[in-house]
Amino acid sequence: MREMEVAQFCSTSHVVIVAGKGGVGKTTVTATLAVAAARAGLRVLVVEVEGKSGLPAMFGAPPLAYDEAELEPGVRARFLTPDAALVEYLESHGMRRISRRLVATGALDVVATAVPGMKDILVLGKVKSLSEARDADLIVVDAPAAGHAITFLLSARGLLDAVRVGPIRKQAADVVALLSDPRRCQVMLVTVPEETPVSEAIDTAFAVEDRAGVALGPIVVNGCYQPLPAGVVASPEAIARDADAIGRFVPPREAADLAAAAAFRAERHAIQTEQVERLARRLPLPQIHLPYVFTPDIGRADLDVLADALERGIEAL
């Protein structure tokens, strides 16, 4: 039942653009969504656009290149660069000789930056082509950090206003058509339950929907502390009593450290709950909560833990 619901959720839009403030775990959520979708039987393609994330390492894979690579059964990935997308675009339009000359002379970057937003259009245009090819059931785009994500999504509309005719305008129009169709594309915002990231997620949400015209899916609240078990009292004396009741001895110093850790956990959970409630008041979107993973580097086993939580969140929507 859960796999069916996950498959249905992931089929709402063919392209999901995962966006959020730097440091909120945007790439981790991208990988988690890919794992959950693949477990539901979907063919997933992950698209990186900045190339600095640790996504391949989460799967124990080498850095990504422009060509697709399999991260695991059901999950493929590639790194889309504007330069490579431009070369491919020129070659597909019968300009192979020009593209080779641009590469040889180093003029490629000049061409790609000649028009504001051109680099973003090249990448989004390739995403549009991948979507139309239907070689994957779900395309997950690990978008730039929140500030750049807005310009990333607005670039096509800006070019439509600036360019009246020609292939660039057609490319921009095709990208706008993709972004503005909820059946084809949606944005999944990621935040953590802290004041500044929540405020930025709220601002980003309104900018994405109102200015860029892209539909928003549920917002993922990452890094959520779980509440302490019922009946836990964060005091050294209570910890010592509980240990004694099961025939264990806890030295006073360790009992004090455990009490301090429990008090910190309870305080963080209370602060996070306050921010989650503020987010719900300000932003009328469904929320999916992912737990805080106590490790410096997310590995493949951690992605399964997070995918389980994501599936439960989808089931609860």
One Martini backbone bead per residue (centre of mass of N, CA, C, O) as a GRO file, in nm:
protein
  317
    1MET     BB    1   0.060   0.062  -0.023
    2ARG     BB    2   0.295   0.260   0.013
    3GLU     BB    3   0.419   0.224  -0.270
    4MET     BB    4   0.169   0.327  -0.418
    5GLU     BB    5   0.171   0.613  -0.293
    6VAL     BB    6   0.453   0.690  -0.386
    7ALA     BB    7   0.406   0.654  -0.688
    8GLN     BB    8   0.177   0.860  -0.705
    9PHE     BB    9   0.334   1.103  -0.596
   10CYS     BB   10   0.575   1.079  -0.817
   11SER     BB   11   0.344   1.119  -1.062
   12THR     BB   12   0.237   1.411  -1.053
   13SER     BB   13   0.535   1.483  -1.151
   14HIS     BB   14   0.803   1.445  -1.363
   15VAL     BB   15   0.929   1.708  -1.232
   16VAL     BB   16   1.156   1.765  -0.953
   17ILE     BB   17   1.241   2.056  -0.770
   18VAL     BB   18   1.498   2.092  -0.540
   19ALA     BB   19   1.474   2.343  -0.280
   20GLY     BB   20   1.708   2.558  -0.084
   21LYS     BB   21   1.887   2.642   0.158
   22GLY     BB   22   2.188   2.636   0.255
   23GLY     BB   23   2.214   2.349   0.479
   24VAL     BB   24   1.919   2.176   0.473
   25GLY     BB   25   1.939   1.910   0.274
   26LYS     BB   26   1.873   1.901  -0.035
   27THR     BB   27   2.042   1.660  -0.140
   28THR     BB   28   1.932   1.451   0.057
   29VAL     BB   29   1.639   1.472  -0.046
   30THR     BB   30   1.697   1.390  -0.331
   31ALA     BB   31   1.802   1.106  -0.259
   32THR     BB   32   1.553   1.013  -0.100
   33LEU     BB   33   1.347   1.035  -0.329
   34ALA     BB   34   1.490   0.838  -0.517
   35VAL     BB   35   1.474   0.589  -0.334
   36ALA     BB   36   1.167   0.582  -0.291
   37ALA     BB   37   1.091   0.559  -0.592
   38ALA     BB   38   1.253   0.301  -0.654
   39ARG     BB   39   1.103   0.123  -0.439
   40ALA     BB   40   0.825   0.178  -0.617
   41GLY     BB   41   0.937   0.120  -0.934
   42LEU     BB   42   1.094   0.362  -1.037
   43ARG     BB   43   1.252   0.559  -1.275
   44VAL     BB   44   1.547   0.744  -1.192
   45LEU     BB   45   1.657   1.091  -1.241
   46VAL     BB   46   1.941   1.268  -1.150
   47VAL     BB   47   2.002   1.629  -1.134
   48GLU     BB   48   2.284   1.818  -1.161
   49VAL     BB   49   2.394   2.186  -1.154
   50GLU     BB   50   2.677   2.223  -0.967
   51GLY     BB   51   2.878   1.972  -0.861
   52LYS     BB   52   2.912   1.998  -0.514
   53SER     BB   53   2.788   1.757  -0.414
   54GLY     BB   54   2.741   1.442  -0.215
   55LEU     BB   55   2.562   1.236  -0.369
   56PRO     BB   56   2.746   1.005  -0.476
   57ALA     BB   57   2.861   0.926  -0.191
   58MET     BB   58   2.592   0.813  -0.076
   59PHE     BB   59   2.632   0.565  -0.304
   60GLY     BB   60   2.939   0.506  -0.363
   61ALA     BB   61   3.017   0.716  -0.591
   62PRO     BB   62   3.138   0.887  -0.830
   63PRO     BB   63   3.158   1.152  -0.989
   64LEU     BB   64   2.984   1.333  -1.202
   65ALA     BB   65   2.866   1.353  -1.534
   66TYR     BB   66   2.706   1.419  -1.822
   67ASP     BB   67   2.679   1.138  -1.825
   68GLU     BB   68   2.525   0.874  -1.736
   69ALA     BB   69   2.478   0.712  -1.409
   70GLU     BB   70   2.472   0.440  -1.198
   71LEU     BB   71   2.397   0.414  -0.857
   72GLU     BB   72   2.144   0.219  -0.882
   73PRO     BB   73   1.885   0.041  -0.903
   74GLY     BB   74   1.673   0.296  -1.053
   75VAL     BB   75   1.937   0.499  -1.032
   76ARG     BB   76   2.019   0.792  -1.197
   77ALA     BB   77   2.291   1.020  -1.311
   78ARG     BB   78   2.370   1.380  -1.370
   79PHE     BB   79   2.578   1.653  -1.499
   80LEU     BB   80   2.471   1.973  -1.578
   81THR     BB   81   2.615   2.178  -1.819
   82PRO     BB   82   2.607   2.450  -2.015
   83ASP     BB   83   2.830   2.378  -2.215
   84ALA     BB   84   2.736   2.091  -2.290
   85ALA     BB   85   2.450   2.179  -2.374
   86LEU     BB   86   2.541   2.363  -2.606
   87VAL     BB   87   2.688   2.157  -2.776
   88GLU     BB   88   2.446   1.968  -2.813
   89TYR     BB   89   2.262   2.176  -2.945
   90LEU     BB   90   2.437   2.243  -3.191
   91GLU     BB   91   2.465   1.950  -3.300
   92SER     BB   92   2.146   1.901  -3.325
   93HIS     BB   93   2.157   2.176  -3.536
   94GLY     BB   94   2.410   2.143  -3.743
   95MET     BB   95   2.680   2.270  -3.547
   96ARG     BB   96   2.952   2.108  -3.501
   97ARG     BB   97   3.181   2.296  -3.599
   98ILE     BB   98   3.118   2.532  -3.408
   99SER     BB   99   3.145   2.382  -3.141
  100ARG     BB  100   3.444   2.302  -3.175
  101ARG     BB  101   3.551   2.593  -3.199
  102LEU     BB  102   3.456   2.693  -2.922
  103VAL     BB  103   3.624   2.493  -2.762
  104ALA     BB  104   3.912   2.556  -2.883
  105THR     BB  105   3.891   2.888  -2.810
  106GLY     BB  106   3.711   2.949  -2.541
  107ALA     BB  107   3.412   3.081  -2.632
  108LEU     BB  108   3.181   2.937  -2.481
  109ASP     BB  109   3.141   3.118  -2.228
  110VAL     BB  110   3.068   3.375  -2.382
  111VAL     BB  111   2.809   3.269  -2.511
  112ALA     BB  112   2.664   3.172  -2.238
  113THR     BB  113   2.695   3.492  -2.117
  114ALA     BB  114   2.563   3.702  -2.320
  115VAL     BB  115   2.292   3.613  -2.181
  116PRO     BB  116   2.086   3.653  -1.942
  117GLY     BB  117   2.012   3.319  -1.841
  118MET     BB  118   2.139   3.114  -2.045
  119LYS     BB  119   2.248   2.889  -1.864
  120ASP     BB  120   1.976   2.806  -1.743
  121ILE     BB  121   1.837   2.740  -2.014
  122LEU     BB  122   2.023   2.510  -2.098
  123VAL     BB  123   1.955   2.326  -1.860
  124LEU     BB  124   1.641   2.331  -1.876
  125GLY     BB  125   1.628   2.235  -2.168
  126LYS     BB  126   1.746   1.956  -2.104
  127VAL     BB  127   1.529   1.870  -1.905
  128LYS     BB  128   1.303   1.885  -2.112
  129SER     BB  129   1.420   1.667  -2.299
  130LEU     BB  130   1.423   1.439  -2.088
  131SER     BB  131   1.119   1.443  -2.039
  132GLU     BB  132   1.032   1.379  -2.337
  133ALA     BB  133   1.185   1.096  -2.356
  134ARG     BB  134   1.097   0.895  -2.119
  135ASP     BB  135   1.347   0.735  -1.953
  136ALA     BB  136   1.186   0.842  -1.700
  137ASP     BB  137   0.955   0.868  -1.437
  138LEU     BB  138   1.171   1.049  -1.271
  139ILE     BB  139   1.284   1.388  -1.219
  140VAL     BB  140   1.557   1.506  -1.015
  141VAL     BB  141   1.637   1.837  -0.913
  142ASP     BB  142   1.931   1.986  -0.794
  143ALA     BB  143   1.919   2.284  -0.697
  144PRO     BB  144   2.000   2.569  -0.624
  145ALA     BB  145   2.020   2.779  -0.405
  146ALA     BB  146   1.769   2.984  -0.324
  147GLY     BB  147   1.866   3.246  -0.463
  148HIS     BB  148   1.930   3.105  -0.743
  149ALA     BB  149   1.660   2.956  -0.787
  150ILE     BB  150   1.497   3.195  -0.880
  151THR     BB  151   1.664   3.271  -1.132
  152PHE     BB  152   1.648   2.991  -1.256
  153LEU     BB  153   1.324   3.008  -1.291
  154LEU     BB  154   1.319   3.310  -1.434
  155SER     BB  155   1.490   3.305  -1.698
  156ALA     BB  156   1.277   3.239  -1.916
  157ARG     BB  157   1.097   3.492  -1.880
  158GLY     BB  158   1.322   3.697  -1.938
  159LEU     BB  159   1.380   3.599  -2.232
  160LEU     BB  160   1.100   3.652  -2.349
  161ASP     BB  161   1.134   3.967  -2.315
  162ALA     BB  162   1.423   3.996  -2.474
  163VAL     BB  163   1.334   3.774  -2.691
  164ARG     BB  164   1.150   3.752  -3.001
  165VAL     BB  165   1.342   3.558  -3.170
  166GLY     BB  166   1.424   3.237  -3.221
  167PRO     BB  167   1.576   2.974  -3.050
  168ILE     BB  168   1.582   3.106  -2.769
  169ARG     BB  169   1.281   3.162  -2.744
  170LYS     BB  170   1.188   2.870  -2.778
  171GLN     BB  171   1.335   2.760  -2.536
  172ALA     BB  172   1.197   2.943  -2.329
  173ALA     BB  173   0.905   2.855  -2.393
  174ASP     BB  174   0.945   2.556  -2.322
  175VAL     BB  175   1.027   2.602  -2.027
  176VAL     BB  176   0.773   2.750  -1.934
  177ALA     BB  177   0.580   2.517  -2.000
  178LEU     BB  178   0.702   2.325  -1.795
  179LEU     BB  179   0.693   2.500  -1.527
  180SER     BB  180   0.363   2.574  -1.560
  181ASP     BB  181   0.311   2.253  -1.536
  182PRO     BB  182   0.208   2.046  -1.284
  183ARG     BB  183   0.229   1.771  -1.450
  184ARG     BB  184   0.551   1.826  -1.510
  185CYS     BB  185   0.602   2.043  -1.262
  186GLN     BB  186   0.779   2.084  -0.942
  187VAL     BB  187   0.836   2.218  -0.616
  188MET     BB  188   1.061   2.118  -0.350
  189LEU     BB  189   1.088   2.227  -0.042
  190VAL     BB  190   1.358   2.299   0.193
  191THR     BB  191   1.394   2.269   0.551
  192VAL     BB  192   1.452   2.387   0.877
  193PRO     BB  193   1.358   2.420   1.228
  194GLU     BB  194   1.438   2.741   1.179
  195GLU     BB  195   1.408   3.067   1.155
  196THR     BB  196   1.564   3.147   0.894
  197PRO     BB  197   1.488   2.910   0.701
  198VAL     BB  198   1.181   2.953   0.725
  199SER     BB  199   1.171   3.241   0.616
  200GLU     BB  200   1.301   3.170   0.342
  201ALA     BB  201   1.092   2.960   0.252
  202ILE     BB  202   0.855   3.152   0.239
  203ASP     BB  203   0.972   3.348   0.030
  204THR     BB  204   1.031   3.136  -0.189
  205ALA     BB  205   0.746   3.032  -0.233
  206PHE     BB  206   0.622   3.298  -0.341
  207ALA     BB  207   0.825   3.334  -0.574
  208VAL     BB  208   0.774   3.070  -0.726
  209GLU     BB  209   0.462   3.107  -0.766
  210ASP     BB  210   0.432   3.416  -0.854
  211ARG     BB  211   0.690   3.465  -1.047
  212ALA     BB  212   0.745   3.167  -1.183
  213GLY     BB  213   0.489   2.964  -1.192
  214VAL     BB  214   0.538   2.728  -0.983
  215ALA     BB  215   0.460   2.449  -0.842
  216LEU     BB  216   0.386   2.325  -0.515
  217GLY     BB  217   0.478   2.110  -0.297
  218PRO     BB  218   0.570   1.973  -0.042
  219ILE     BB  219   0.731   2.046   0.256
  220VAL     BB  220   1.053   1.985   0.381
  221VAL     BB  221   1.141   1.889   0.712
  222ASN     BB  222   1.454   1.887   0.828
  223GLY     BB  223   1.601   1.782   1.117
  224CYS     BB  224   1.414   1.630   1.329
  225TYR     BB  225   1.344   1.605   1.648
  226GLN     BB  226   1.267   1.380   1.875
  227PRO     BB  227   1.088   1.308   2.125
  228LEU     BB  228   1.078   1.222   2.427
  229PRO     BB  229   0.994   0.987   2.612
  230ALA     BB  230   0.763   0.906   2.807
  231GLY     BB  231   0.875   0.993   3.142
  232VAL     BB  232   1.118   1.159   3.096
  233VAL     BB  233   1.371   1.279   3.323
  234ALA     BB  234   1.601   1.561   3.334
  235SER     BB  235   1.778   1.408   3.583
  236PRO     BB  236   2.017   1.265   3.772
  237GLU     BB  237   1.830   1.126   3.976
  238ALA     BB  238   1.641   0.983   3.777
  239ILE     BB  239   1.857   0.823   3.629
  240ALA     BB  240   1.962   0.667   3.875
  241ARG     BB  241   1.692   0.531   3.945
  242ASP     BB  242   1.645   0.385   3.676
  243ALA     BB  243   1.909   0.222   3.685
  244ASP     BB  244   1.856   0.080   3.959
  245ALA     BB  245   1.588  -0.069   3.869
  246ILE     BB  246   1.785  -0.246   3.650
  247GLY     BB  247   2.078  -0.295   3.783
  248ARG     BB  248   2.229  -0.016   3.750
  249PHE     BB  249   2.528   0.190   3.727
  250VAL     BB  250   2.555   0.553   3.752
  251PRO     BB  251   2.756   0.787   3.753
  252PRO     BB  252   2.718   1.111   3.835
  253ARG     BB  253   2.852   1.233   3.581
  254GLU     BB  254   2.687   1.073   3.372
  255ALA     BB  255   2.410   1.165   3.471
  256ALA     BB  256   2.459   1.466   3.409
  257ASP     BB  257   2.512   1.432   3.105
  258LEU     BB  258   2.241   1.298   3.034
  259ALA     BB  259   2.064   1.531   3.138
  260ALA     BB  260   2.176   1.748   2.947
  261ALA     BB  261   2.101   1.603   2.685
  262ALA     BB  262   1.795   1.587   2.740
  263ALA     BB  263   1.749   1.892   2.773
  264PHE     BB  264   1.844   1.969   2.490
  265ARG     BB  265   1.644   1.800   2.333
  266ALA     BB  266   1.388   1.935   2.448
  267GLU     BB  267   1.456   2.223   2.356
  268ARG     BB  268   1.484   2.171   2.051
  269HIS     BB  269   1.199   2.058   2.010
  270ALA     BB  270   1.048   2.315   2.097
  271ILE     BB  271   1.169   2.504   1.882
  272GLN     BB  272   1.085   2.340   1.634
  273THR     BB  273   0.781   2.341   1.684
  274GLU     BB  274   0.748   2.646   1.659
  275GLN     BB  275   0.849   2.662   1.358
  276VAL     BB  276   0.646   2.465   1.233
  277GLU     BB  277   0.397   2.632   1.311
  278ARG     BB  278   0.479   2.888   1.160
  279LEU     BB  279   0.491   2.761   0.881
  280ALA     BB  280   0.190   2.676   0.874
  281ARG     BB  281   0.074   2.964   0.898
  282ARG     BB  282   0.236   3.099   0.644
  283LEU     BB  283   0.229   2.802   0.488
  284PRO     BB  284  -0.013   2.628   0.287
  285LEU     BB  285   0.152   2.339   0.329
  286PRO     BB  286   0.245   2.043   0.322
  287GLN     BB  287   0.418   1.824   0.551
  288ILE     BB  288   0.751   1.676   0.572
  289HIS     BB  289   0.924   1.477   0.806
  290LEU     BB  290   1.268   1.460   0.895
  291PRO     BB  291   1.517   1.325   1.056
  292TYR     BB  292   1.780   1.341   1.251
  293VAL     BB  293   2.116   1.270   1.157
  294PHE     BB  294   2.386   1.127   1.350
  295THR     BB  295   2.596   1.242   1.105
  296PRO     BB  296   2.839   1.382   0.896
  297ASP     BB  297   2.773   1.142   0.682
  298ILE     BB  298   2.576   1.043   0.434
  299GLY     BB  299   2.457   0.728   0.373
  300ARG     BB  300   2.291   0.463   0.248
  301ALA     BB  301   2.151   0.381   0.517
  302ASP     BB  302   2.034   0.664   0.575
  303LEU     BB  303   1.847   0.678   0.327
  304ASP     BB  304   1.655   0.458   0.429
  305VAL     BB  305   1.557   0.608   0.679
  306LEU     BB  306   1.450   0.857   0.523
  307ALA     BB  307   1.262   0.703   0.328
  308ASP     BB  308   1.075   0.598   0.543
  309ALA     BB  309   0.983   0.883   0.638
  310LEU     BB  310   0.879   0.978   0.364
  311GLU     BB  311   0.663   0.761   0.331
  312ARG     BB  312   0.503   0.837   0.584
  313GLY     BB  313   0.445   1.128   0.491
  314ILE     BB  314   0.290   1.051   0.235
  315GLU     BB  315   0.073   0.877   0.376
  316ALA     BB  316  -0.030   1.136   0.559
  317LEU     BB  317  -0.148   1.337   0.329
   0.00000   0.00000   0.00000
